[in-house]
Amino acid sequence: MFQILLILGSLLLHEQASLAAPLVKGKCAQTCGGVAIPFPFGIGTGCFLDEWYEIVCQESGNGTVPILKKPNLRVLNISLPDYSAETNGMINVVLPIIYSPGMRCSGNGSFTPVSLKGSQFIFSQSRNVFAAVGCNISALIRDTNSAITGCQSSCKADNNVVRKTCSGSDGCCKTTITSNLQDFTITFRADINTVGNEGCNYAFLGDRLRFVPSTMDFNELRASGRFAAVLEWGIAQSSGAGLEIYEQSFIPSNSYNCSTVSFDLADLMDMPFLQCSCNKGFTGNPYIQHGCEDVDECQDQTNRCPDGKCVNQPGYYICVEESKIIKFILVVPLEPNYFIVQLDGLIDAYSISNLIPGFFLFTLDVPGA
């Protein structure tokens, strides 16, 4: 006689997806210029959450490039928040460098910084540096809350400077920025002892991973007027979409979670927006309904169960002895307290009163097995 041990019950059969988890809504374009465009960003009507998330796929001399339309910024990469990896949602973009007013810079930069005011984006404090280039100047960055930070750069002559460290004594300086920065102004102040400085002074926010002074061509940087930077993004919790996504995340059976606290555990802080991430063991896009799908850990190349059989479960896996595996059992009510039980194609009848109809995973303790 078999002794049946219930390990996991479910009223629904979990069907393993044969395709990758969806990142976009419906049939919306998934990429532009080799850059993945996950919802809430999107290309075309009905594919993005609101105007701040609209991407325009723009033709250029080197093919197509994605442009974040509202602030008119070229997009290099978009990543979804990932709680397991302790990373916030990021947008890698290209920002203009800011020239000092009245200077003869002859480049493609700007005299006005980009503003993210009104959006659910911020300039990443952990990923960006504020840098200033010029001889004997101070560059100050002031946010909308009147917080001021800055740095001082000195050198003997701009045309003889070799900027290797950006330490402040080699014609370049750098510092951190304030948290949750969306809008700012830059002020340049020349040293009172400096006379006739006709070089080009400029400042910019830049991705600290790309900002390596010892390998950079600062003349090329000044002329191009652009440098890569990182934005962090979320959605407004007070919006209709935000409220629905946030409330659904509290359902115990759901496959994602949401928070207004940074996912970066090394830099915990309140964020001005809502971020959502698929739970561990799931992959996909939590901003799409049913967008987080189970990862079948048993299908990868890792030998997860060297002494047994790997059995996938929603969000995790279990290891069981080979001789005790039955993939599916279908329990069908026949009459009160009596069920038809199908075991991997073999049908038998059992008088079992404590089971409910549905698909179940059992192990069978078979004597002598």
Solvent accessible surface area in square Angstrom, and as a share of the most:
residue,aa,sasa,rsa
1,M,196,0.88
2,F,84,0.35
3,Q,123,0.54
4,I,48,0.25
5,L,110,0.55
6,L,82,0.41
7,I,68,0.34
8,L,61,0.30
9,G,37,0.35
10,S,50,0.33
11,L,120,0.60
12,L,143,0.71
13,L,81,0.40
14,H,81,0.36
15,E,147,0.66
16,Q,80,0.35
17,A,47,0.36
18,S,113,0.73
19,L,149,0.74
20,A,98,0.76
21,A,17,0.14
22,P,52,0.32
23,L,65,0.33
24,V,14,0.08
25,K,84,0.36
26,G,76,0.73
27,K,209,0.88
28,C,21,0.13
29,A,48,0.38
30,Q,118,0.52
31,T,78,0.45
32,C,4,0.02
33,G,48,0.46
34,G,77,0.74
35,V,20,0.11
36,A,44,0.34
37,I,1,0.00
38,P,5,0.03
39,F,17,0.07
40,P,1,0.01
41,F,1,0.01
42,G,2,0.02
43,I,35,0.18
44,G,35,0.34
45,T,138,0.80
46,G,53,0.51
47,C,14,0.08
48,F,48,0.20
49,L,55,0.27
50,D,64,0.33
51,E,97,0.43
52,W,31,0.11
53,Y,2,0.01
54,E,35,0.16
55,I,2,0.01
56,V,50,0.29
57,C,53,0.31
58,Q,86,0.38
59,E,135,0.60
60,S,51,0.33
61,G,86,0.83
62,N,154,0.79
63,G,35,0.34
64,T,50,0.29
65,V,17,0.09
66,P,3,0.02
67,I,18,0.09
68,L,0,0.00
69,K,112,0.47
70,K,98,0.41
71,P,21,0.13
72,N,113,0.58
73,L,5,0.03
74,R,115,0.42
75,V,1,0.01
76,L,50,0.25
77,N,68,0.35
78,I,10,0.05
79,S,39,0.25
80,L,35,0.17
81,P,7,0.04
82,D,57,0.29
83,Y,109,0.41
84,S,68,0.44
85,A,59,0.46
86,E,75,0.33
87,T,59,0.34
88,N,7,0.03
89,G,0,0.00
90,M,24,0.11
91,I,0,0.00
92,N,20,0.10
93,V,0,0.00
94,V,30,0.17
95,L,10,0.05
96,P,21,0.13
97,I,0,0.00
98,I,8,0.04
99,Y,7,0.03
100,S,9,0.06
101,P,100,0.63
102,G,82,0.79
103,M,39,0.17
104,R,177,0.65
105,C,8,0.05
106,S,114,0.74
107,G,28,0.27
108,N,101,0.52
109,G,22,0.21
110,S,31,0.20
111,F,117,0.49
112,T,96,0.56
113,P,23,0.14
114,V,26,0.15
115,S,50,0.32
116,L,0,0.00
117,K,135,0.57
118,G,61,0.59
119,S,8,0.05
120,Q,46,0.20
121,F,0,0.00
122,I,4,0.02
123,F,0,0.00
124,S,0,0.00
125,Q,55,0.25
126,S,42,0.27
127,R,55,0.20
128,N,0,0.00
129,V,7,0.04
130,F,0,0.00
131,A,0,0.00
132,A,0,0.00
133,V,2,0.01
134,G,1,0.01
135,C,6,0.04
136,N,36,0.18
137,I,3,0.01
138,S,26,0.17
139,A,0,0.00
140,L,39,0.19
141,I,5,0.02
142,R,110,0.40
143,D,18,0.10
144,T,85,0.49
145,N,129,0.66
146,S,73,0.47
147,A,40,0.31
148,I,85,0.43
149,T,33,0.19
150,G,26,0.25
151,C,21,0.12
152,Q,114,0.51
153,S,0,0.00
154,S,48,0.31
155,C,21,0.13
156,K,207,0.88
157,A,36,0.28
158,D,49,0.26
159,N,134,0.69
160,N,116,0.59
161,V,31,0.18
162,V,102,0.58
163,R,34,0.12
164,K,127,0.54
165,T,81,0.47
166,C,1,0.01
167,S,77,0.50
168,G,12,0.11
169,S,84,0.54
170,D,23,0.12
171,G,0,0.00
172,C,0,0.00
173,C,4,0.02
174,K,95,0.40
175,T,35,0.21
176,T,79,0.46
177,I,4,0.02
178,T,37,0.21
179,S,52,0.33
180,N,57,0.29
181,L,5,0.03
182,Q,47,0.21
183,D,37,0.19
184,F,16,0.07
185,T,80,0.47
186,I,24,0.12
187,T,64,0.37
188,F,33,0.14
189,R,137,0.50
190,A,71,0.55
191,D,48,0.25
192,I,168,0.85
193,N,126,0.65
194,T,34,0.20
195,V,139,0.80
196,G,63,0.61
197,N,44,0.22
198,E,122,0.55
199,G,20,0.19
200,C,12,0.07
201,N,10,0.05
202,Y,4,0.02
203,A,0,0.00
204,F,2,0.01
205,L,5,0.02
206,G,0,0.00
207,D,3,0.01
208,R,92,0.33
209,L,125,0.62
210,R,125,0.45
211,F,14,0.06
212,V,66,0.38
213,P,18,0.11
214,S,74,0.48
215,T,110,0.64
216,M,40,0.18
217,D,81,0.42
218,F,18,0.07
219,N,99,0.51
220,E,114,0.51
221,L,12,0.06
222,R,75,0.27
223,A,45,0.35
224,S,49,0.31
225,G,0,0.00
226,R,107,0.39
227,F,28,0.11
228,A,12,0.10
229,A,0,0.00
230,V,0,0.00
231,L,0,0.00
232,E,9,0.04
233,W,0,0.00
234,G,0,0.00
235,I,1,0.01
236,A,25,0.20
237,Q,60,0.27
238,S,99,0.64
239,S,41,0.26
240,G,59,0.57
241,A,35,0.27
242,G,0,0.00
243,L,79,0.39
244,E,107,0.48
245,I,23,0.12
246,Y,55,0.21
247,E,111,0.50
248,Q,80,0.35
249,S,17,0.11
250,F,139,0.58
251,I,75,0.38
252,P,137,0.86
253,S,103,0.66
254,N,41,0.21
255,S,16,0.10
256,Y,24,0.09
257,N,44,0.23
258,C,18,0.11
259,S,30,0.19
260,T,50,0.29
261,V,58,0.33
262,S,5,0.03
263,F,4,0.02
264,D,32,0.16
265,L,89,0.44
266,A,99,0.77
267,D,49,0.25
268,L,108,0.54
269,M,48,0.21
270,D,105,0.55
271,M,14,0.06
272,P,69,0.43
273,F,4,0.02
274,L,0,0.00
275,Q,0,0.00
276,C,0,0.00
277,S,1,0.01
278,C,17,0.10
279,N,46,0.23
280,K,170,0.72
281,G,14,0.14
282,F,44,0.18
283,T,67,0.39
284,G,14,0.14
285,N,0,0.00
286,P,6,0.04
287,Y,10,0.04
288,I,28,0.14
289,Q,144,0.64
290,H,158,0.70
291,G,2,0.02
292,C,12,0.07
293,E,51,0.23
294,D,12,0.06
295,V,57,0.32
296,D,24,0.12
297,E,17,0.08
298,C,36,0.22
299,Q,133,0.59
300,D,60,0.31
301,Q,180,0.80
302,T,85,0.50
303,N,112,0.57
304,R,80,0.29
305,C,11,0.06
306,P,98,0.62
307,D,138,0.72
308,G,17,0.16
309,K,84,0.36
310,C,25,0.15
311,V,22,0.13
312,N,33,0.17
313,Q,8,0.04
314,P,64,0.40
315,G,15,0.15
316,Y,103,0.39
317,Y,71,0.27
318,I,41,0.21
319,C,68,0.41
320,V,25,0.15
321,E,99,0.44
322,E,118,0.53
323,S,64,0.41
324,K,63,0.27
325,I,42,0.21
326,I,22,0.11
327,K,134,0.57
328,F,104,0.43
329,I,1,0.00
330,L,55,0.28
331,V,2,0.01
332,V,64,0.37
333,P,77,0.49
334,L,101,0.50
335,E,105,0.47
336,P,123,0.77
337,N,95,0.48
338,Y,74,0.28
339,F,17,0.07
340,I,50,0.25
341,V,3,0.01
342,Q,65,0.29
343,L,14,0.07
344,D,87,0.45
345,G,50,0.48
346,L,138,0.69
347,I,118,0.60
348,D,73,0.38
349,A,38,0.29
350,Y,29,0.11
351,S,89,0.57
352,I,33,0.17
353,S,84,0.54
354,N,126,0.65
355,L,23,0.11
356,I,102,0.52
357,P,61,0.38
358,G,13,0.13
359,F,64,0.27
360,F,12,0.05
361,L,23,0.11
362,F,5,0.02
363,T,17,0.10
364,L,11,0.06
365,D,66,0.34
366,V,50,0.29
367,P,102,0.64
368,G,88,0.85
369,A,86,0.67
